Amino acid sequence: MLVVLGVLVSFVASRVVRNVSRSIGGEPATAAAIAMQIARSDLATRIDLRRDDTSSLLFSLREMRDQLAATITRIKTSAETITVASKEIAAGNLDLSSRTEEQAASLQQTAATMDELTKTVTQNADNAATASELATDASSIAARGGQVVNDVVQKMAGITDSSRKIGEIISVIEGIAFQTNILALNAAVEAARAGEEGRGFAVVAGEVRNLAQRSATAAKEIKVLIDQSVAQVGEGSTLAGRAGSTIGEVVDAVRRVTAIINEISAASKEQSSGIGEVNLAIRQMDDVTQRNAALVEQAAAAAGSLDEQTERLQHAVAVFKVEQRA
């Protein structure tokens, strides 16, 4: 009876062991060792299965190992790709940051130059406006001078007419003196004929004759002076006319210069306005460049952080031992 019972127990035990071994897919110690290796990040350990084993614990362990190995391999590959990309991004951001800083410096220098140019053009515009005012004043003064010269010419013409009239009057005086001289001469002849009785009258006739001759001489001298004055006035009138023409030409030239200066002033104002707009645009570009530089620095910092995190990820997955496949 005991023998039968022992045989029965042995049979049952062998069936249990066989079922457990079939469920595990091998020895329990083997399964435990494989699980320990996987727990220690060794995903390259070899797991041998029985033929047609698709449901045992060892099969599940191998499937888990294969999935983990594939996942870790993809993570490693992705981490390496991210590392390369992050390094390239960091290098690109560094180069972009350098170029942005250079551009910002160039824009600042350009803005400073444009400020100086704006000041210069503004000063030129102010100078042109001042010159235009001075030229306008000069034109007015020259015009008034021309009018004064014209008035002088007219006055000289009046003096010439008056001198001619005086000359005519002197001619009349000369005629009267000549006739008086003739009459005095006749009176002297008649007094001589009268003898002693006409002697006193002869003396008076002689004095009248002397006065007539002196009047004629003075009239001739005055006529000579008047003729000279008329000639000089004529020359002065001619010169004044020439001066008037010259001043007229000066007035025309000053007006043309004034027009040119006004055009220069207007052009300078337009140029100053245009340069002001360019200066504003450059300042806006400089502001945008400064903001871009800040964004580039932030991107560089983010790329550096990404590179650091990728290295940590690589260190984290490096502990896994994965089977190298061709």
C-alpha positions as a LaTeX table, in Angstrom:
\begin{tabular}{lrrr}
\hline
Residue & $x$ (\AA) & $y$ (\AA) & $z$ (\AA) \\
\hline
Met1 & 0.00 & 0.00 & 0.00 \\
Leu2 & 2.80 & 2.37 & 0.89 \\
Val3 & 4.59 & 1.47 & $-2.27$ \\
Val4 & 1.56 & 2.32 & $-4.33$ \\
Leu5 & 1.15 & 5.58 & $-2.45$ \\
Gly6 & 4.79 & 6.47 & $-3.04$ \\
Val7 & 4.53 & 5.69 & $-6.70$ \\
Leu8 & 1.40 & 7.83 & $-6.92$ \\
Val9 & 3.09 & 10.77 & $-5.17$ \\
Ser10 & 6.14 & 10.46 & $-7.39$ \\
Phe11 & 3.92 & 10.42 & $-10.45$ \\
Val12 & 2.00 & 13.47 & $-9.34$ \\
Ala13 & 5.20 & 15.29 & $-8.43$ \\
Ser14 & 6.78 & 14.52 & $-11.76$ \\
Arg15 & 3.67 & 15.73 & $-13.54$ \\
Val16 & 3.74 & 18.96 & $-11.52$ \\
Val17 & 7.43 & 19.49 & $-12.21$ \\
Arg18 & 6.87 & 18.74 & $-15.86$ \\
Asn19 & 3.98 & 21.22 & $-16.06$ \\
Val20 & 5.97 & 23.89 & $-14.20$ \\
Ser21 & 8.99 & 23.34 & $-16.43$ \\
Arg22 & 6.75 & 23.52 & $-19.49$ \\
Ser23 & 5.20 & 26.79 & $-18.21$ \\
Ile24 & 8.59 & 28.28 & $-17.46$ \\
Gly25 & 10.14 & 26.97 & $-20.65$ \\
Gly26 & 13.19 & 25.68 & $-18.79$ \\
Glu27 & 14.63 & 25.40 & $-15.38$ \\
Pro28 & 13.39 & 27.94 & $-12.83$ \\
Ala29 & 17.00 & 28.84 & $-11.99$ \\
Thr30 & 17.64 & 29.62 & $-15.65$ \\
Ala31 & 14.57 & 31.86 & $-15.80$ \\
Ala32 & 15.63 & 33.60 & $-12.59$ \\
Ala33 & 19.17 & 34.18 & $-13.92$ \\
Ile34 & 17.83 & 35.61 & $-17.19$ \\
Ala35 & 15.43 & 37.88 & $-15.32$ \\
Met36 & 18.31 & 39.07 & $-13.13$ \\
Gln37 & 20.47 & 39.83 & $-16.19$ \\
Ile38 & 17.63 & 41.83 & $-17.77$ \\
Ala39 & 17.15 & 43.65 & $-14.47$ \\
Arg40 & 20.85 & 44.51 & $-14.58$ \\
Ser41 & 20.36 & 46.12 & $-18.03$ \\
Asp42 & 21.94 & 43.23 & $-19.90$ \\
Leu43 & 19.73 & 42.86 & $-22.93$ \\
Ala44 & 22.28 & 40.88 & $-24.93$ \\
Thr45 & 21.98 & 37.63 & $-22.96$ \\
Arg46 & 21.07 & 34.56 & $-24.98$ \\
Ile47 & 17.73 & 32.90 & $-24.25$ \\
Asp48 & 17.30 & 29.43 & $-25.74$ \\
Leu49 & 13.77 & 28.11 & $-26.15$ \\
Arg50 & 12.35 & 24.70 & $-26.76$ \\
Arg51 & 11.01 & 23.89 & $-30.18$ \\
Asp52 & 7.52 & 25.29 & $-30.78$ \\
Asp53 & 7.66 & 27.24 & $-27.47$ \\
Thr54 & 5.41 & 30.28 & $-27.86$ \\
Ser55 & 3.85 & 30.63 & $-24.42$ \\
Ser56 & 6.40 & 29.90 & $-21.73$ \\
Leu57 & 7.87 & 32.34 & $-19.26$ \\
Leu58 & 11.22 & 32.20 & $-21.04$ \\
Phe59 & 9.48 & 33.01 & $-24.34$ \\
Ser60 & 7.82 & 35.99 & $-22.69$ \\
Leu61 & 11.16 & 37.03 & $-21.19$ \\
Arg62 & 12.81 & 36.84 & $-24.60$ \\
Glu63 & 9.99 & 38.83 & $-26.20$ \\
Met64 & 10.28 & 41.39 & $-23.44$ \\
Arg65 & 14.05 & 41.43 & $-23.85$ \\
Asp66 & 13.75 & 41.88 & $-27.63$ \\
Gln67 & 11.20 & 44.70 & $-27.27$ \\
Leu68 & 13.33 & 46.41 & $-24.64$ \\
Ala69 & 16.46 & 46.01 & $-26.78$ \\
Ala70 & 14.68 & 47.43 & $-29.83$ \\
Thr71 & 13.31 & 50.33 & $-27.79$ \\
Ile72 & 16.70 & 51.07 & $-26.20$ \\
Thr73 & 18.38 & 50.83 & $-29.63$ \\
Arg74 & 15.89 & 53.32 & $-31.08$ \\
Ile75 & 16.40 & 55.58 & $-28.07$ \\
Lys76 & 20.17 & 55.41 & $-28.51$ \\
Thr77 & 19.88 & 56.14 & $-32.23$ \\
Ser78 & 17.49 & 59.01 & $-31.60$ \\
Ala79 & 19.70 & 60.34 & $-28.81$ \\
Glu80 & 22.73 & 60.25 & $-31.10$ \\
Thr81 & 20.75 & 62.00 & $-33.85$ \\
Ile82 & 19.47 & 64.60 & $-31.39$ \\
Thr83 & 23.00 & 65.09 & $-30.07$ \\
Val84 & 24.35 & 65.75 & $-33.57$ \\
Ala85 & 21.42 & 68.04 & $-34.36$ \\
Ser86 & 21.68 & 69.91 & $-31.06$ \\
Lys87 & 25.40 & 70.42 & $-31.57$ \\
Glu88 & 24.75 & 71.70 & $-35.10$ \\
Ile89 & 21.99 & 73.96 & $-33.76$ \\
Ala90 & 24.29 & 75.22 & $-31.02$ \\
Ala91 & 27.06 & 75.89 & $-33.54$ \\
Gly92 & 24.61 & 77.58 & $-35.90$ \\
Asn93 & 23.18 & 79.67 & $-33.08$ \\
Leu94 & 26.69 & 80.65 & $-32.01$ \\
Asp95 & 27.54 & 81.72 & $-35.57$ \\
Leu96 & 24.17 & 83.48 & $-35.91$ \\
Ser97 & 24.73 & 85.22 & $-32.57$ \\
Ser98 & 28.14 & 86.41 & $-33.73$ \\
Arg99 & 26.74 & 87.64 & $-37.04$ \\
Thr100 & 23.80 & 89.30 & $-35.27$ \\
Glu101 & 26.17 & 91.10 & $-32.91$ \\
Glu102 & 28.26 & 92.26 & $-35.88$ \\
Gln103 & 25.11 & 93.41 & $-37.66$ \\
Ala104 & 23.94 & 95.22 & $-34.53$ \\
Ala105 & 27.32 & 96.94 & $-34.21$ \\
Ser106 & 27.24 & 97.91 & $-37.89$ \\
Leu107 & 23.70 & 99.24 & $-37.56$ \\
Gln108 & 24.66 & 101.25 & $-34.49$ \\
Gln109 & 27.63 & 102.72 & $-36.35$ \\
Thr110 & 25.41 & 103.42 & $-39.36$ \\
Ala111 & 22.83 & 105.06 & $-37.10$ \\
Ala112 & 25.54 & 107.26 & $-35.56$ \\
Thr113 & 26.78 & 108.20 & $-39.04$ \\
Met114 & 23.23 & 108.97 & $-40.16$ \\
Asp115 & 22.79 & 111.18 & $-37.10$ \\
Glu116 & 25.88 & 113.15 & $-38.06$ \\
Leu117 & 24.71 & 113.31 & $-41.69$ \\
Thr118 & 21.28 & 114.48 & $-40.55$ \\
Lys119 & 22.85 & 117.24 & $-38.48$ \\
Thr120 & 25.05 & 118.27 & $-41.42$ \\
Val121 & 22.18 & 118.32 & $-43.91$ \\
Thr122 & 20.00 & 120.22 & $-41.43$ \\
Gln123 & 22.79 & 122.75 & $-40.95$ \\
Asn124 & 23.16 & 123.03 & $-44.73$ \\
Ala125 & 19.42 & 123.61 & $-45.06$ \\
Asp126 & 19.56 & 126.32 & $-42.39$ \\
Asn127 & 22.57 & 127.92 & $-44.08$ \\
Ala128 & 20.81 & 127.79 & $-47.44$ \\
Ala129 & 17.73 & 129.42 & $-45.91$ \\
Thr130 & 19.90 & 132.12 & $-44.35$ \\
Ala131 & 21.72 & 132.64 & $-47.66$ \\
Ser132 & 18.36 & 132.88 & $-49.41$ \\
Glu133 & 17.26 & 135.59 & $-47.00$ \\
Leu134 & 20.54 & 137.46 & $-47.46$ \\
Ala135 & 20.29 & 137.14 & $-51.24$ \\
Thr136 & 16.72 & 138.43 & $-51.12$ \\
Asp137 & 17.85 & 141.39 & $-49.03$ \\
Ala138 & 20.75 & 142.01 & $-51.41$ \\
Ser139 & 18.35 & 141.88 & $-54.35$ \\
Ser140 & 16.08 & 144.43 & $-52.66$ \\
Ile141 & 19.02 & 146.70 & $-51.86$ \\
Ala142 & 20.35 & 146.42 & $-55.41$ \\
Ala143 & 16.90 & 147.18 & $-56.78$ \\
Arg144 & 16.66 & 150.26 & $-54.58$ \\
Gly145 & 20.18 & 151.26 & $-55.69$ \\
Gly146 & 19.10 & 150.91 & $-59.30$ \\
Gln147 & 16.09 & 153.11 & $-58.64$ \\
Val148 & 18.34 & 155.70 & $-56.98$ \\
Val149 & 20.65 & 155.66 & $-60.01$ \\
Asn150 & 17.65 & 156.12 & $-62.30$ \\
Asp151 & 16.57 & 159.06 & $-60.18$ \\
Val152 & 20.10 & 160.50 & $-60.43$ \\
Val153 & 20.01 & 160.10 & $-64.21$ \\
Gln154 & 16.69 & 161.93 & $-64.34$ \\
Lys155 & 18.03 & 164.69 & $-62.07$ \\
Met156 & 21.11 & 165.06 & $-64.27$ \\
Ala157 & 18.86 & 165.30 & $-67.28$ \\
Gly158 & 17.00 & 168.11 & $-65.49$ \\
Ile159 & 20.31 & 169.81 & $-64.67$ \\
Thr160 & 21.33 & 169.52 & $-68.32$ \\
Asp161 & 18.09 & 171.16 & $-69.41$ \\
Ser162 & 18.55 & 173.93 & $-66.82$ \\
Ser163 & 22.15 & 174.46 & $-67.96$ \\
Arg164 & 21.02 & 174.78 & $-71.55$ \\
Lys165 & 18.41 & 177.34 & $-70.54$ \\
Ile166 & 21.07 & 179.24 & $-68.58$ \\
Gly167 & 23.27 & 179.13 & $-71.67$ \\
Glu168 & 20.46 & 180.61 & $-73.71$ \\
Ile169 & 19.99 & 183.36 & $-71.11$ \\
Ile170 & 23.76 & 184.05 & $-71.18$ \\
Ser171 & 23.53 & 184.33 & $-74.96$ \\
Val172 & 20.78 & 186.92 & $-74.53$ \\
Ile173 & 22.98 & 188.77 & $-72.00$ \\
Glu174 & 25.88 & 188.69 & $-74.48$ \\
Gly175 & 23.59 & 190.13 & $-77.14$ \\
Ile176 & 22.44 & 192.89 & $-74.81$ \\
Ala177 & 26.07 & 193.67 & $-73.80$ \\
Phe178 & 27.06 & 193.80 & $-77.46$ \\
Gln179 & 24.21 & 196.17 & $-78.29$ \\
Thr180 & 25.00 & 198.26 & $-75.20$ \\
Asn181 & 28.63 & 198.47 & $-76.32$ \\
Ile182 & 27.51 & 199.64 & $-79.78$ \\
Leu183 & 25.19 & 202.21 & $-78.25$ \\
Ala184 & 27.96 & 203.44 & $-75.89$ \\
Leu185 & 30.33 & 203.71 & $-78.86$ \\
Asn186 & 27.77 & 205.73 & $-80.81$ \\
Ala187 & 27.16 & 207.92 & $-77.77$ \\
Ala188 & 30.91 & 208.57 & $-77.44$ \\
Val189 & 31.08 & 209.57 & $-81.11$ \\
Glu190 & 28.16 & 211.97 & $-80.68$ \\
Ala191 & 29.72 & 213.37 & $-77.48$ \\
Ala192 & 32.99 & 214.01 & $-79.35$ \\
Arg193 & 31.08 & 215.93 & $-81.97$ \\
Ala194 & 29.41 & 218.02 & $-79.27$ \\
Gly195 & 32.78 & 219.25 & $-77.97$ \\
Glu196 & 33.02 & 220.61 & $-74.45$ \\
Glu197 & 29.34 & 220.28 & $-73.87$ \\
Gly198 & 29.37 & 216.55 & $-74.55$ \\
Arg199 & 32.50 & 215.76 & $-72.55$ \\
Gly200 & 30.61 & 214.61 & $-69.43$ \\
Phe201 & 28.30 & 212.53 & $-71.54$ \\
Ala202 & 31.37 & 210.96 & $-73.23$ \\
Val203 & 32.75 & 209.96 & $-69.83$ \\
Val204 & 29.45 & 208.25 & $-68.94$ \\
Ala205 & 29.30 & 206.58 & $-72.34$ \\
Gly206 & 32.85 & 205.29 & $-71.80$ \\
Glu207 & 31.92 & 203.81 & $-68.44$ \\
Val208 & 28.84 & 202.20 & $-69.93$ \\
Arg209 & 30.98 & 200.78 & $-72.70$ \\
Asn210 & 33.47 & 199.38 & $-70.16$ \\
Leu211 & 30.64 & 197.80 & $-68.19$ \\
Ala212 & 29.17 & 196.33 & $-71.36$ \\
Gln213 & 32.54 & 194.86 & $-72.34$ \\
Arg214 & 33.07 & 193.47 & $-68.83$ \\
Ser215 & 29.54 & 192.02 & $-68.87$ \\
Ala216 & 30.22 & 190.41 & $-72.24$ \\
Thr217 & 33.51 & 188.97 & $-70.98$ \\
Ala218 & 31.85 & 187.63 & $-67.81$ \\
Ala219 & 28.99 & 186.21 & $-69.87$ \\
Lys220 & 31.49 & 184.41 & $-72.13$ \\
Glu221 & 33.30 & 182.98 & $-69.09$ \\
Ile222 & 30.02 & 181.88 & $-67.55$ \\
Lys223 & 29.01 & 180.31 & $-70.86$ \\
Val224 & 32.31 & 178.41 & $-70.98$ \\
Leu225 & 31.74 & 177.15 & $-67.41$ \\
Ile226 & 28.17 & 176.21 & $-68.19$ \\
Asp227 & 29.27 & 174.39 & $-71.35$ \\
Gln228 & 31.84 & 172.50 & $-69.29$ \\
Ser229 & 29.19 & 171.73 & $-66.65$ \\
Val230 & 26.80 & 170.54 & $-69.33$ \\
Ala231 & 29.52 & 168.30 & $-70.77$ \\
Gln232 & 30.39 & 166.93 & $-67.33$ \\
Val233 & 26.73 & 166.42 & $-66.50$ \\
Gly234 & 26.34 & 164.60 & $-69.80$ \\
Glu235 & 29.28 & 162.36 & $-68.99$ \\
Gly236 & 27.90 & 161.82 & $-65.48$ \\
Ser237 & 24.51 & 161.00 & $-66.91$ \\
Thr238 & 26.11 & 158.50 & $-69.28$ \\
Leu239 & 28.06 & 156.92 & $-66.42$ \\
Ala240 & 24.95 & 156.87 & $-64.25$ \\
Gly241 & 23.07 & 155.17 & $-67.07$ \\
Arg242 & 25.80 & 152.57 & $-67.34$ \\
Ala243 & 25.74 & 152.16 & $-63.55$ \\
Gly244 & 21.97 & 151.73 & $-63.70$ \\
Ser245 & 22.34 & 149.05 & $-66.37$ \\
Thr246 & 25.06 & 147.33 & $-64.34$ \\
Ile247 & 22.95 & 147.44 & $-61.19$ \\
Gly248 & 20.04 & 146.05 & $-63.19$ \\
Glu249 & 22.24 & 143.17 & $-64.29$ \\
Val250 & 23.34 & 142.71 & $-60.67$ \\
Val251 & 19.70 & 142.64 & $-59.58$ \\
Asp252 & 18.91 & 140.00 & $-62.22$ \\
Ala253 & 21.97 & 137.96 & $-61.18$ \\
Val254 & 21.03 & 138.22 & $-57.51$ \\
Arg255 & 17.50 & 137.12 & $-58.34$ \\
Arg256 & 18.83 & 134.10 & $-60.22$ \\
Val257 & 21.16 & 133.31 & $-57.32$ \\
Thr258 & 18.23 & 133.68 & $-54.93$ \\
Ala259 & 16.18 & 131.26 & $-57.04$ \\
Ile260 & 19.05 & 128.74 & $-57.09$ \\
Ile261 & 19.57 & 129.09 & $-53.33$ \\
Asn262 & 15.84 & 128.59 & $-52.77$ \\
Glu263 & 16.02 & 125.41 & $-54.84$ \\
Ile264 & 19.05 & 124.27 & $-52.83$ \\
Ser265 & 17.20 & 125.07 & $-49.60$ \\
Ala266 & 14.13 & 123.11 & $-50.72$ \\
Ala267 & 16.31 & 120.19 & $-51.86$ \\
Ser268 & 18.19 & 120.26 & $-48.55$ \\
Lys269 & 14.92 & 120.16 & $-46.63$ \\
Glu270 & 13.71 & 117.21 & $-48.71$ \\
Gln271 & 17.08 & 115.50 & $-48.25$ \\
Ser272 & 16.94 & 116.15 & $-44.51$ \\
Ser273 & 13.43 & 114.69 & $-44.36$ \\
Gly274 & 14.50 & 111.63 & $-46.39$ \\
Ile275 & 17.57 & 111.08 & $-44.24$ \\
Gly276 & 15.38 & 111.39 & $-41.15$ \\
Glu277 & 13.13 & 108.62 & $-42.50$ \\
Val278 & 16.17 & 106.46 & $-43.30$ \\
Asn279 & 17.56 & 107.14 & $-39.83$ \\
Leu280 & 14.23 & 106.09 & $-38.29$ \\
Ala281 & 14.22 & 102.90 & $-40.38$ \\
Ile282 & 17.80 & 102.12 & $-39.30$ \\
Arg283 & 16.84 & 102.64 & $-35.66$ \\
Gln284 & 13.90 & 100.29 & $-36.10$ \\
Met285 & 16.22 & 97.75 & $-37.76$ \\
Asp286 & 18.65 & 98.15 & $-34.88$ \\
Asp287 & 15.83 & 97.55 & $-32.38$ \\
Val288 & 14.69 & 94.45 & $-34.28$ \\
Thr289 & 18.30 & 93.24 & $-34.49$ \\
Gln290 & 18.72 & 93.69 & $-30.74$ \\
Arg291 & 15.58 & 91.66 & $-30.12$ \\
Asn292 & 16.77 & 89.03 & $-32.59$ \\
Ala293 & 20.08 & 88.88 & $-30.76$ \\
Ala294 & 18.23 & 88.25 & $-27.51$ \\
Leu295 & 16.16 & 85.52 & $-29.19$ \\
Val296 & 19.32 & 83.98 & $-30.64$ \\
Glu297 & 20.89 & 83.92 & $-27.19$ \\
Gln298 & 17.77 & 82.25 & $-25.82$ \\
Ala299 & 17.83 & 79.73 & $-28.67$ \\
Ala300 & 21.52 & 79.08 & $-28.01$ \\
Ala301 & 20.77 & 78.51 & $-24.33$ \\
Ala302 & 17.91 & 76.17 & $-25.26$ \\
Ala303 & 20.17 & 74.29 & $-27.69$ \\
Gly304 & 22.81 & 73.97 & $-24.99$ \\
Ser305 & 20.22 & 72.66 & $-22.54$ \\
Leu306 & 18.97 & 70.23 & $-25.20$ \\
Asp307 & 22.51 & 69.01 & $-25.79$ \\
Glu308 & 23.01 & 68.55 & $-22.05$ \\
Gln309 & 19.73 & 66.63 & $-21.68$ \\
Thr310 & 20.64 & 64.49 & $-24.69$ \\
Glu311 & 23.98 & 63.62 & $-23.12$ \\
Arg312 & 22.18 & 62.66 & $-19.93$ \\
Leu313 & 19.82 & 60.50 & $-21.98$ \\
Gln314 & 22.77 & 58.83 & $-23.68$ \\
His315 & 24.37 & 58.18 & $-20.31$ \\
Ala316 & 21.06 & 56.78 & $-19.07$ \\
Val317 & 20.63 & 54.33 & $-21.97$ \\
Ala318 & 24.35 & 53.51 & $-22.09$ \\
Val319 & 23.91 & 51.20 & $-19.10$ \\
Phe320 & 21.86 & 48.86 & $-21.26$ \\
Lys321 & 23.86 & 46.16 & $-22.99$ \\
Val322 & 22.27 & 45.44 & $-26.37$ \\
Glu323 & 23.24 & 42.73 & $-28.81$ \\
Gln324 & 25.07 & 44.23 & $-31.79$ \\
Arg325 & 23.42 & 43.16 & $-35.01$ \\
Ala326 & 24.89 & 43.43 & $-38.45$ \\
\hline
\end{tabular}
